[in-house]
Amino acid sequence: MRKHQFRNQDGHFLPKDKDVLKFIEDIFAVGLIILLTHTAMTIKIMQDQLHMQVLNADAIIVNIGFVFACVAGIITWRENKHLSLAAVTDKLPPALKLVVDSISGFVTPMILVQFFLAALCQFVNKEQFTGVVLFGLRERVFFFFMPLCYLAMVIMVLSKKEQRISGILGTVFGIITSMSSIYGILYYVFGIEISAMPAIGKFIDVWNLFCAKGAWPVVIILIILAFAGVPLFVVISGITYVLFSKSGIPLDTIVLEAQSKFMDKSVTAIPLFTIAGYVLAQGSAGKRFVNLFNSLFGWFRGGTVVAAVLVLTFFSTFTGVSGVTILALGGLLSMILIGSGYNKNLAEGLITSSGALGLLFPPSVAIIMYATSNYTVIQGFEDGFKVENLFIGALIPGAIMAVSMIIMGIIFDRTKMRPKFSLKAILSSLWHSLFELLLPLLICVTYFTGFFNLFQVASFAVIYTFVLSVFIRKDFTLRQSVRVIADSIPVSGGVLFIIAASAGLSYYLTYADVPEIITAFITTSIHSKALFLLLMNLVLLVVGCLMDMYSAILIISPLLLYAAHAYGIPVVQAGVIFLMNLSIGFLTPPVGMDLFISSYAFKKPVSKVIKSVMPFLAVQLVVLVLVTYIPALTTSLLPKPTEAVYNEQELLDDIPDFTDDVDFEFTDDMPDFTYDDESESDIDFLTDVDPDDPGTYNADSDTWE
């Protein structure tokens, strides 16, 4: 039988029966990515090159992106890869661990049911959806995937035998605490008023009263459960649900805020960049870059260090998550560094410490997320702000950080066996990595020149890396490429659901004037700008340890932006400081995320990882201090604001040339007015008057006629 790209070794198109559902989910998600990226490029060509008007172009793209986000959330849950804090419950005594796990098993489905019913309520509300989007399908059809997503998660929770009883109880309690949504469903479907459902009204009143009286203890319990391994988006969603109920904010606002994030093209660009980086990392691009940079720099002391840092920076720029870069390339780079004579512990420490450097270079998804999520706030402080400003502002700090890691690596380099400089080897490796090198160049040129917007750039990156890996480099077959893209989806789903969950909490914080309250407290308590910057860095380092990057950006960054503005700190500088702190926080003991990822990647205890990271962490903290207290490092490359230039003589020439004596007749009893060319005060009064035909002045309307 002839071998087919999409058939397995046994010649079957589908895998074994038990994997069929998983297979369908993965194929559907990959299909959505293909549809999303190619639709974006097709619309771009039709509009710009063929000058054709595409109806509902934006609606088509954002609704496909919305469906992808929902499907990605299901796959991420299935793979148990939704972002969470390190589970400390593993170290608890068995009896206590059972109690905590039971509580987690109760709370998780309860929150998921609450959001399922809230989303279902919006789905049956026909007034929320208008217009045909694609192939005769209305927006409502696309929105159906949101309640379906939460329902699928609930079913997967209940399918686990270990916590089935607590899961069923949590599901029932989720229904009881969602009476507001249930009432909405009955009203939108059957037109039943709340007066006809007194029992439901009673449940709503009891739940709202409970939240009003006991919201903060519940919030604290949910935060504790985050350390028990409950996914962060579930914890954040639960906190938001309670706070909305406490404040009387309509619960459909939570769902609408999540929907707005799923349908934001800038947000959708994030998983696309992640997928592009993941495909590159799984292919031969890493080896090609290592060979290139080794031939360029390997002949002098620390040359392999330069190569390793540059490769890590490049890939973390695309993946957006330093852990992915460490997992994908850590083994290869470690082997190269150790093979060239580098100390094993220092090599692994350097790799771990450089895993997040790319967050400060375009097209960093962290910068995109920071700029887009805070755009409204930033515009209030700095009119005309563009995302490019943050990219530009982060260039010098990012370069200093990368150079500092290189210098540290060179200092620790004791190897004496190095390859000789070879122009032939450089040209050969340059030729073999030419297409990989073109990608960042094309991204920067097309984006900063305005040829592509951010979403189009991300779509282009996915298509480019797919074609490069499958058809040019032949790293994967078509079947393997589908598997690689599918493997990257849990990373995307985890990020998207954190963003969506955090959007609702951000809405509440704004509604409750929390940013203004915190700003007022800080500014009245701390009078020194230098002290504020120091405390801000300390707080952000702790945040970087405990929270994932996207939650921190959506929840914490708006609060600090208000406070930073009160102290006169430029918007771009505040953003760069924020992002640098998060990247360093990933390395900060005892719970920095990259420490645990490195421990897994290099198969060594976390304590040893911390020891190997400390020298590099110390240097990064020094760079952070420099960027914090020297604003020019972030603002010197920014374009200067355009200022109107006035020519004084031209303005004077525009003043009408009146004669020495011009008589005006008034319709009232006022005396006639004579213009005196020596009276400067009369100029403004008469500039709109025709000196040849001044007419008469109407005192009632204050106009010349």
C-alpha positions in Angstrom: 0.0 0.0 0.0 1.3 3.4 -0.9 2.4 5.5 2.1 0.2 8.6 2.7 1.2 11.8 4.5 -1.7 11.6 6.9 -1.8 7.8 7.6 0.1 6.2 10.4 2.5 3.3 10.2 -0.4 0.8 10.1 -1.9 2.6 7.1 -4.9 4.0 9.1 -6.0 7.6 8.9 -7.4 7.7 12.4 -5.6 6.5 15.5 -7.0 3.9 17.8 -10.6 4.3 18.9 -9.8 5.6 22.4 -8.0 8.5 20.8 -10.5 9.5 18.2 -12.0 12.4 20.2 -8.6 13.8 21.0 -7.6 13.4 17.4 -10.7 15.3 16.2 -10.1 18.1 18.7 -6.5 18.5 17.6 -7.3 18.5 13.9 -10.1 21.0 14.4 -7.8 23.3 16.3 -5.0 23.0 13.7 -7.6 23.6 11.0 -8.7 26.8 12.7 -5.1 28.0 12.8 -4.7 27.4 9.1 -8.0 29.1 8.4 -7.2 32.0 10.6 -3.7 32.7 9.2 -4.6 32.2 5.5 -7.8 34.3 5.9 -5.8 37.2 7.3 -3.3 37.0 4.4 -6.0 36.5 1.7 -8.0 39.5 2.9 -4.8 41.6 3.0 -4.0 40.7 -0.7 -7.6 41.3 -1.8 -7.8 44.7 -0.2 -4.3 46.0 -0.9 -3.3 44.4 -4.1 -6.6 43.6 -5.9 -8.4 46.6 -4.4 -11.4 44.5 -3.6 -13.7 45.3 -0.7 -14.1 42.4 1.7 -17.4 42.5 3.7 -17.1 41.9 7.4 -13.3 41.3 7.1 -12.6 42.1 10.7 -15.6 40.2 11.9 -14.5 37.1 10.0 -11.1 37.1 11.5 -12.0 37.8 15.1 -14.8 35.2 15.2 -12.5 32.5 13.9 -10.0 33.6 16.5 -12.7 33.4 19.1 -13.6 29.8 18.2 -9.9 28.9 18.2 -9.5 30.3 21.8 -12.4 28.2 23.1 -11.1 25.0 21.4 -7.6 25.7 22.7 -9.0 26.0 26.2 -10.6 22.6 25.9 -7.4 21.0 24.7 -5.3 22.7 27.4 -7.6 21.3 30.0 -7.5 17.9 28.5 -3.7 18.0 28.6 -3.8 19.4 32.2 -1.6 22.3 31.1 -3.6 25.3 32.2 -1.2 27.7 34.0 -1.0 27.1 37.8 1.2 27.8 40.7 3.5 25.1 42.1 1.3 22.7 44.1 2.6 22.8 47.7 0.0 20.1 48.6 2.4 17.4 47.4 4.4 17.9 50.6 1.4 17.8 52.9 0.6 14.7 55.1 -1.7 12.3 53.2 -4.7 13.1 55.3 -4.4 16.8 55.0 -3.6 16.5 51.2 -6.9 14.5 50.8 -8.8 17.3 52.4 -7.2 20.0 50.3 -7.7 18.0 47.1 -11.3 17.4 48.0 -11.9 21.2 48.4 -10.2 21.8 45.1 -12.3 19.1 43.5 -15.4 20.9 44.8 -14.5 24.5 43.9 -13.2 23.9 40.4 -16.4 22.5 38.9 -18.5 25.0 40.8 -16.7 27.9 39.2 -16.7 26.3 35.7 -20.5 25.7 36.0 -21.0 29.3 37.0 -19.2 30.4 33.9 -20.9 27.8 31.7 -24.3 29.1 32.7 -23.3 32.8 32.4 -22.0 32.1 28.9 -25.2 30.1 28.0 -27.3 33.0 29.2 -25.5 35.3 26.7 -25.8 32.7 24.0 -29.7 32.7 24.3 -29.8 36.5 24.4 -30.5 37.2 20.8 -30.0 41.0 21.2 -26.3 40.5 21.8 -25.7 39.2 18.2 -26.2 41.0 14.9 -25.2 40.4 11.4 -23.9 37.6 9.2 -20.2 36.9 9.6 -19.1 34.0 7.4 -20.8 31.5 5.0 -24.3 32.7 6.2 -23.3 32.0 9.9 -24.2 34.7 12.4 -22.1 35.7 15.4 -24.3 33.7 17.7 -23.1 30.5 16.1 -19.5 31.3 16.8 -20.3 32.3 20.4 -21.8 28.9 21.1 -18.2 27.6 21.5 -17.8 29.6 24.7 -20.5 27.7 26.8 -19.4 24.5 25.0 -15.9 25.1 26.2 -16.8 25.5 29.9 -19.2 22.5 29.7 -16.4 20.3 28.2 -14.2 21.2 31.1 -16.9 20.3 33.6 -17.4 17.0 32.0 -13.7 16.3 32.1 -13.6 17.1 35.8 -16.5 14.8 36.5 -14.9 12.0 34.5 -12.1 11.6 37.0 -13.0 8.9 39.6 -10.7 10.3 42.3 -12.8 13.4 43.1 -16.2 12.5 41.5 -18.2 12.9 44.7 -16.8 16.4 45.5 -17.0 17.2 41.8 -20.8 16.4 41.7 -21.3 18.4 44.8 -19.4 21.3 43.3 -21.5 21.1 40.2 -24.7 21.3 42.1 -23.5 24.2 44.2 -22.4 25.9 41.0 -26.0 25.7 39.7 -27.4 27.0 43.0 -25.1 30.0 42.9 -25.9 30.7 39.2 -29.6 31.5 39.7 -29.0 35.0 38.2 -27.8 33.3 34.9 -30.6 30.7 35.1 -33.2 33.5 35.4 -31.6 35.2 32.4 -31.9 32.0 30.3 -35.5 31.5 31.2 -36.3 35.2 30.5 -34.5 35.2 27.1 -36.0 31.9 26.0 -39.5 32.0 27.4 -40.0 35.6 28.4 -40.6 34.7 32.1 -40.3 37.7 34.5 -38.5 37.4 37.8 -41.8 38.1 39.6 -43.1 34.7 38.3 -40.1 32.9 39.8 -39.9 33.9 43.5 -37.8 30.9 44.4 -35.1 31.9 41.9 -35.3 35.5 43.1 -34.8 34.3 46.7 -31.7 32.3 45.8 -30.2 35.3 43.9 -30.8 37.5 47.0 -29.2 35.0 49.4 -26.1 34.5 47.1 -25.6 38.3 46.7 -26.0 38.8 50.4 -23.5 36.1 51.1 -21.0 37.6 48.8 -21.6 41.1 50.3 -20.8 39.8 53.8 -18.2 37.1 53.1 -16.5 38.0 49.9 -13.0 38.5 51.3 -12.8 35.2 53.2 -13.8 33.5 50.0 -11.2 35.4 48.0 -8.5 34.3 50.5 -9.6 30.7 50.2 -9.4 30.8 46.4 -5.9 32.4 46.6 -4.8 29.5 48.9 -6.3 27.0 46.4 -4.1 28.5 43.7 -1.1 27.1 45.6 -2.9 23.7 45.7 -2.7 23.4 41.9 -6.1 24.8 40.9 -5.6 26.5 37.5 -5.0 30.2 37.8 -7.7 31.1 35.4 -10.3 29.2 37.5 -9.1 31.0 40.7 -9.2 34.4 39.0 -12.6 33.7 37.5 -14.0 32.6 40.9 -12.7 35.7 42.6 -14.2 37.9 39.9 -17.6 36.1 40.1 -17.7 36.7 43.9 -16.7 40.4 43.6 -19.2 41.0 40.8 -22.0 39.4 42.9 -20.9 41.5 45.9 -21.0 44.7 44.0 -24.2 44.1 42.1 -22.4 44.2 38.7 -24.3 42.2 36.0 -22.6 38.8 35.7 -22.9 38.8 32.0 -20.2 41.5 32.0 -17.6 38.8 33.0 -18.4 36.8 29.9 -18.5 39.8 27.7 -15.1 40.9 28.9 -13.7 37.5 28.2 -15.3 37.5 24.8 -13.8 40.9 24.0 -10.3 39.5 24.8 -10.8 36.4 22.7 -11.9 38.6 19.8 -9.0 41.1 20.1 -6.7 40.7 17.1 -3.7 41.8 19.1 -4.5 39.1 21.7 -5.0 36.5 19.0 -1.5 37.4 17.6 0.0 36.1 20.9 -0.7 32.3 20.3 0.2 32.7 16.6 3.7 33.9 17.5 3.9 31.2 20.1 3.1 28.6 17.5 5.6 30.0 15.1 8.4 29.8 17.7 7.4 26.4 18.8 7.5 25.0 15.2 11.0 26.6 14.7 12.2 25.2 18.0 11.1 21.7 17.2 12.7 21.7 13.8 16.3 22.2 12.7 16.3 26.0 13.2 17.9 25.7 16.6 20.8 23.6 15.3 21.3 25.9 12.3 21.5 29.0 14.5 23.9 27.3 16.9 26.2 26.3 13.9 26.0 29.9 12.6 26.8 31.6 15.8 29.5 29.1 16.7 31.2 29.7 13.4 30.9 33.5 14.0 32.0 33.6 17.6 33.3 30.2 18.6 36.9 30.9 17.7 37.4 33.4 20.6 37.0 33.1 24.3 33.3 33.0 25.3 32.2 32.5 21.7 29.9 29.6 22.4 28.4 31.7 25.2 27.6 34.4 22.7 26.0 31.8 20.4 23.9 30.3 23.2 22.6 33.7 24.5 21.7 34.8 21.0 19.9 31.6 20.2 17.9 31.7 23.5 17.0 35.4 22.9 15.8 34.7 19.4 13.5 31.8 20.4 12.1 33.3 23.5 11.1 36.4 21.5 8.7 34.2 19.5 7.6 31.7 22.0 6.7 34.4 24.6 7.3 31.9 27.4 10.8 31.3 28.6 10.0 27.8 29.9 9.3 26.6 26.3 12.7 27.9 25.1 14.5 26.1 28.0 12.6 22.9 27.4 13.1 23.0 23.6 16.7 24.1 23.4 18.2 23.6 26.9 19.5 20.1 26.2 21.1 21.0 22.9 22.8 24.2 24.1 23.9 22.6 27.3 25.6 19.8 25.3 27.4 22.3 23.1 28.6 24.5 26.0 29.8 21.5 28.0 31.3 19.9 24.9 33.4 23.1 24.3 34.8 22.7 27.9 32.3 24.9 29.8 31.4 24.0 33.4 28.2 22.0 33.5 26.5 23.9 36.3 27.4 27.3 34.9 26.3 26.2 31.4 22.8 25.2 32.8 22.7 28.4 34.9 23.5 30.6 31.9 20.8 28.8 29.8 18.2 29.2 32.6 19.1 32.9 33.1 18.9 33.7 29.4 15.6 32.0 28.8 13.5 35.1 29.1 15.8 37.7 27.4 13.6 37.7 24.3 10.7 39.2 26.1 12.4 42.6 25.6 12.7 42.3 21.8 10.2 42.5 18.9 7.9 40.8 18.3 7.7 40.0 22.0 4.2 38.8 23.0 4.8 40.2 26.5 5.2 43.7 25.1 2.2 43.3 22.8 0.1 42.1 25.8 1.3 45.0 28.0 0.7 47.7 25.4 -2.7 46.4 24.2 -4.2 45.6 27.6 -3.1 49.1 29.0 -3.8 51.0 25.8 -6.7 53.0 27.2 -4.9 53.8 30.4 -1.7 54.8 28.5 -3.7 57.0 26.1 -5.0 59.0 29.1 -1.4 59.7 30.1 0.3 60.0 26.8 -1.7 60.9 23.7 -0.7 59.2 20.5 1.1 56.3 22.1 1.9 53.4 19.8 2.9 49.8 20.6 6.1 50.5 18.6 7.2 52.9 21.3 7.4 50.1 23.8 9.4 47.9 21.4 11.8 50.8 20.8 12.1 51.7 24.5 13.0 48.1 25.4 15.8 47.8 22.8 18.6 49.3 24.9 17.6 47.6 28.2 17.3 44.3 26.3 20.6 44.7 24.6 22.3 45.5 27.9 20.7 42.5 29.6 21.9 40.2 26.8 25.4 41.7 26.7 25.7 41.3 30.5 24.8 37.6 30.2 27.5 37.3 27.5 30.1 39.1 29.6 29.3 36.8 32.6 29.6 33.8 30.4 32.9 34.9 29.0 34.3 35.5 32.5 33.4 32.0 33.5 34.7 30.5 30.3 37.9 28.6 31.0 38.1 26.4 27.9 41.2 26.6 25.8 40.2 24.3 22.9 38.4 26.4 20.3 37.9 26.0 16.6 39.9 28.3 14.3 38.3 31.2 12.6 37.1 30.0 9.2 35.4 32.4 6.7 34.3 29.3 4.7 32.5 27.9 7.7 30.8 31.2 8.4 29.6 31.6 4.8 28.4 28.0 4.8 26.5 28.2 8.0 25.1 31.6 7.0 23.8 30.1 3.7 22.2 27.1 5.6 20.4 29.4 8.0 19.5 32.2 5.6 15.7 31.5 5.6 15.7 31.4 9.4 17.5 34.7 9.6 15.1 36.3 7.2 12.1 35.7 9.5 12.9 38.3 12.2 14.1 40.7 9.5 10.9 40.4 7.6 8.8 40.7 10.7 10.5 43.9 11.8 10.4 45.5 8.3 6.8 44.7 7.6 5.5 45.7 11.0 7.5 48.9 11.6 6.9 50.2 8.1 3.1 49.6 8.5 2.8 47.1 5.7 1.4 44.5 8.1 -0.5 45.1 11.3 0.4 43.0 14.4 -2.1 40.2 13.6 -1.0 40.0 10.0 2.6 39.8 11.0 1.8 36.9 13.4 -0.2 35.2 10.6 2.7 35.6 8.2 5.1 34.2 10.8 3.0 31.0 11.2 2.8 30.5 7.4 6.5 31.2 6.9 7.7 28.8 9.6 5.3 26.1 8.4 6.4 26.3 4.8 10.1 26.6 5.9 9.9 23.5 8.2 7.8 21.3 6.0 8.6 22.1 2.3 12.1 23.7 2.4 13.9 22.2 5.4 11.7 19.1 5.4 12.0 18.8 9.2 8.5 17.3 9.3 6.1 15.6 7.1 2.6 17.1 6.8 1.3 14.6 9.4 4.2 15.4 11.8 3.7 19.2 11.3 0.1 18.8 12.4 1.3 17.0 15.5 3.9 19.8 16.3 1.3 22.5 15.9 -1.2 20.6 18.0 1.5 20.2 20.7 1.9 24.0 20.9 -1.8 24.6 21.4 -1.9 24.0 25.2 0.6 26.8 25.6 -1.7 29.1 23.6 -4.8 27.9 25.4 -3.3 28.5 28.8 -2.3 32.1 27.9 -5.6 33.0 26.3 -7.7 31.8 29.3 -5.5 33.7 31.7 -6.0 36.8 29.7 -9.8 36.3 29.4 -10.1 35.6 33.2 -8.0 38.6 34.1 -10.0 40.9 31.9 -13.1 40.5 34.2 -11.0 41.2 37.3 -9.4 44.2 35.7 -13.0 45.5 34.9 -13.9 45.2 38.6 -10.7 46.9 39.8 -11.5 49.8 37.5 -15.2 49.8 38.6 -14.2 50.0 42.2 -11.6 52.8 41.6 -8.9 50.5 43.0 -6.1 52.1 40.8 -7.0 55.6 42.1 -7.2 54.4 45.7 -3.9 52.7 45.6 -2.3 55.6 43.8 -3.6 58.0 46.4 -2.3 55.8 49.2 1.1 55.4 47.7 1.6 59.1 46.9 0.6 60.2 50.3 2.7 57.6 52.0 5.8 57.7 49.8 7.1 61.2 48.9 10.4 60.1 47.2 10.3 59.0 43.6 13.5 57.0 44.1 12.0 55.1 47.1 8.8 54.4 45.1 10.9 52.9 42.3 12.8 50.7 44.7 9.6 49.5 46.3 7.9 48.9 42.9 10.8 46.7 41.9 10.6 44.7 45.1 6.9 44.2 44.7 7.2 43.2 41.0 10.0 40.7 41.7 7.6 39.0 44.2 4.8 39.1 41.6 7.1 37.6 39.0 7.7 34.7 41.3 4.1 34.0 42.2 2.1 34.9 39.0 2.4 34.1 35.4 3.4 36.9 33.1 -0.1 37.4 31.5 -2.0 37.6 34.8 0.5 40.1 36.2 0.3 42.2 33.1 -3.5 42.3 33.1 -4.1 42.7 36.8 -1.0 44.4 38.3 0.3 46.6 35.5 -2.7 49.1 35.4 -2.4 49.7 39.1 1.3 50.5 38.9 0.9 52.6 35.8 -1.4 55.0 37.7 1.1 55.2 40.5 4.1 55.6 38.2 2.3 58.4 36.3 1.7 60.2 39.6 5.5 60.3 40.2 6.2 61.5 36.6 7.7 58.3 35.4 7.4 58.0 31.6 5.0 55.4 30.3 7.6 53.5 28.3 10.1 53.4 31.2 7.4 52.1 33.5 6.5 49.4 31.0 10.1 48.3 30.5 10.7 48.2 34.2 7.6 46.1 34.7 8.5 43.5 32.0 12.2 43.3 33.2 11.0 42.6 36.7 8.7 39.8 35.5 11.5 38.1 33.5 13.9 38.3 36.5 11.1 37.1 38.8 11.0 33.9 36.8 14.5 33.3 38.2 14.0 34.5 41.7 14.1 31.9 44.5 12.4 30.1 46.0 9.5 29.8 43.6 10.6 31.4 40.3 8.9 29.4 37.5 12.0 29.0 35.4 13.8 27.4 38.3 11.4 24.5 38.3 11.4 24.2 34.5 15.1 24.1 34.5 15.1 21.5 37.2 12.9 19.3 35.0 14.8 20.0 31.8 18.3 19.3 33.3 17.1 16.6 35.8 18.7 18.2 38.8 17.3 19.4 42.2 15.9 23.0 42.3 18.5 23.9 45.0 21.3 23.2 42.6 19.6 25.1 39.8 19.3 28.1 42.2 23.0 27.9 43.0 24.0 27.9 39.4 21.6 30.8 38.5 22.7 33.2 41.4 25.7 34.9 39.7 23.7 35.6 36.5 20.6 36.7 38.6 22.8 39.2 40.5 24.0 40.8 37.3 20.4 41.1 35.9 19.4 42.9 39.1 22.2 45.4 38.6 20.9 46.0 35.0 17.4 46.5 36.4 18.6 49.1 38.8 20.4 51.0 35.9 17.2 51.0 33.8 15.1 52.0 36.8 17.2 55.1 37.7 18.4 56.2 34.2 15.3 57.0 32.2 17.4 57.8 29.1 18.1 54.0 28.6 14.4 53.6 27.7 13.5 57.0 26.2 16.5 58.1 24.2 15.6 56.2 21.0 11.9 57.2 21.1 10.8 59.5 18.3 10.5 63.1 19.4 7.0 64.6 19.5 6.4 66.8 16.5 6.0 70.4 17.3 4.4 73.0 15.1 6.9 75.7 13.9 5.5 79.2 13.5 7.1 81.9 11.5 6.4 85.2 13.3 6.7 87.3 10.2 4.3 85.1 8.3 1.7 85.6 11.1 2.2 89.4 11.0 1.8 89.4 7.2 -1.6 87.7 7.6 -3.0 90.6 9.6 -5.2 92.8 7.3 -3.6 96.1 6.3 -6.1 98.7 7.4 -5.7 102.3 6.5 -5.1 104.9 9.2 -8.7 105.9 9.3 -11.5 103.5 8.7 -14.9 104.6 9.8 -17.6 102.0 10.8 -21.2 102.7 11.1 -23.1 101.0 13.9 -26.9 100.3 13.9 -27.2 101.3 17.5 -26.7 104.6 19.2 -23.0 104.0 19.9 -20.6 106.6 18.6 -18.8 105.8 15.3 -15.6 103.8 15.7 -12.4 104.8 14.0 -9.5 102.3 13.7 -6.1 103.6 15.0 -3.1 101.7 13.6 -1.2 102.5 16.7 -3.7 100.7 18.9 -2.6 97.1 19.2 -5.7 96.1 21.1 -7.9 96.7 18.1 -6.1 94.1 15.9 -7.8 91.0 17.2 -11.1 92.7 17.1 -10.9 93.5 13.4 -9.0 90.7 11.8 -12.1 89.1 10.3 -13.3 92.4 8.8 -12.9 93.2 5.1 -11.2 96.6 5.1 -12.7 97.4 1.6 -16.3 96.7 2.7 -16.5 96.7 6.5 -20.3 96.8 6.6 -22.2 97.5 9.8 -22.0 96.0 13.2 -25.0 94.3 14.7 -24.8 94.6 18.5 -27.6 92.0 19.1 -25.8 89.2 17.3 -22.3 90.6 17.9 -21.5 90.2 14.2 -20.6 92.4 11.2 -23.2 92.6 8.4 
